[in-house]
């Protein structure tokens, strides 16, 4: 009887360990990952990646232990301008045929005054760099259409494209840059419990 009680207690403890992280799946239809970059030193061009997938392992007991893996199809880039889209997808920039995926692997979160800082590995153009950027998490709360739990992830970061091997350095007649080095990225993601 004592052995059975011990085994039951172990089973409960093991079960509680495995249920601390809940798996949420990225909902592509309600997720946007956008980028802004300066063009001809006049205006920032807004682009959007239309195909995003991945999972978030949300740890309700300790949110800092939440992890995620997000995949973005580089060929899904759109900017309401066919020539511009083709240029960004070309070997000069993203080289989407050679590097079809951009990935963000979240390794953990750290609490800050306004929310959390995400520590992640960003792989872009075949180069992986560790990034740290602030995010706001919302939820979990019920998603009415699916009747499942959902969470929201919102954050912004700035990267230098040169750090990821995107070296295009064309100059304007004035001597200015054709395309800026700084890329502003904004993440607005919805993830729904599996």
N, C-alpha and C positions, 0 to 999 in steps of 0.2 A: 504493500500500500504506500509506503514511504517513497519507494522508487517511482511509482506511478505519479505521485504528487510532484516529485522533483522533475520528472519528464514533462508533466503538464505545465509547470512553472517555466521551464526552459523553452517550451513551445510558445508560450505567451510572450516571453521576453524576445525570442527570435522574431516572432511575428511583428512585435512593436518596432523592432529595429528596421525591418524591411518596409514598414508602412510609413516611416517618417518622411520619405520623399515621394511626392505624387507626380506622375508623369503627365505633362500637358503638351499638346501638339500645337504648333504654330498654325493659325488659320490664315491662309494666304489671302483670302477675300477681304479680310479686315486688318491686314498688315501692310505697312508701307515703309520702305527703306529708300530714302531720297539722298541725293548729293547735290551740292552747289559748288561751282568753281568759276573763277573770274575768266571772262572771255574778252580778249582784245583790250584789257584794262578799262572796260566800259560797263559791263553788266555781268552779274552772276547768272550762269545758266543752271536751271533746275532740272535734274533728271531723276528718274524713278526706276527701281528694279521691280518688275512685275511678278517675278516668280521667286517666292521665299518659302522655305520649308524648314522643319527641324523640331526638336523637342526641348522642353524645359523640365528639369527635375527639381520641382519646387519643394523645398523643405520647410514646412509650416512651423516645425518646432525650433528651427534655427535657420532663418532666411539667409544668413551669411554662407550657409553650406549649399545653397541652391547652385546648380550647374545647368549648362545648356549647350546645345550644338545647333547652330543656325547655318543653313546653306542657301546661298543666293546665286541664281543663274546669271552669269555676266551677260549672256546674250539676250536677257530679258530687259536690258536697259532701254528706256524710252525717254524722249525729251520733246516730243511734239515737233520734231525736225529730223527728217530722214537722213539728210547729209551729216548732221551733227551726231546722230545715233550711230551711223556707220563708222564715223571717225573714232568715236569712243570705243566701239567694239573691235576696231582694227588692231593690227600688231603695234601701232604707234602708241596706243593707250592700254586698254584692258586685254587685248589679244584673246578674245573670247573663244576662239577655236582651240588655241593651245592651253588656255586656262579657263575652262568652262564654269568653274565654281569659285565663288568667294565664300570663305567660311569664317564664322565667329565661334570660337570655343570658349565658353564662359567657365572659369575655374573656381569662381567664388565671388562673394560680395563683401564689402566692408561698410559699416554704418557711417553715415556722415550727417551733418546738421539738417539737410533737406531730404534725405532719403538714403541712397546707397551709392557706393562706387563699385563698378564692375571691373574685375580683373579678368582679362580674356586674351586669347591669341587670335589675331586677325591674320588670315592668309589671303593675300591679294596679289595677283600677277606672279604667282609662284613663290612669293616671299612671305614668311611668317614673322610677325612682330608682336610683342606683348603690348597691350594697350590698357589704359585705365581711364574710365570715364563715368560721369555721374548718371544715374538713372532714377526714375520714379517707378515704383511698383504699385499697382492697384489691384484690389481683390484679395483673396478669391471671393467671387460672388457668382450668382447663378446667371448663366447665359440663357436667355428666354427661348430662343429657337431650338437649342439642343437640350435644354434642361440639365446641363452639366455645369460644373464649376469652371470658372474662367479667371484668367489673370491678364493684366495689361502691363506692358513694359515700354517706357518712354525715355529716350535719352538722346544726347547730342555729343558729338566728338569732332575734332579736327585732326586730320592726318596730312602729312606731306607726301605727295605721290612719289617724289624722288626716293623716299625711304623704301618704297616697294618696287623699285626698278623701273618706274615709268618715267623715262628720262627726256621725253620730248622737250626741246628747249628752243623752239622757234621764236624769232624776234620780230617785232613790228618795226616799220621804218623809223619810228621815234626811238627805238632801242628798248621799248617795253616788251613784256612777255606776251606771246600769243595766247597762252593758257597759263593761269596761275598755278603755283605749286600747292597751295593749301586747298584741301577738299573738305568741305563741311558735310558731315553725314548726320542724318536724323533718323532715329528708329522709333516707330510707333507700331508695336506688335501686340496682337491678341493671341493668347494661347488657351486652348480648351482642353479640359481633362479627358484623357483617353478612356 
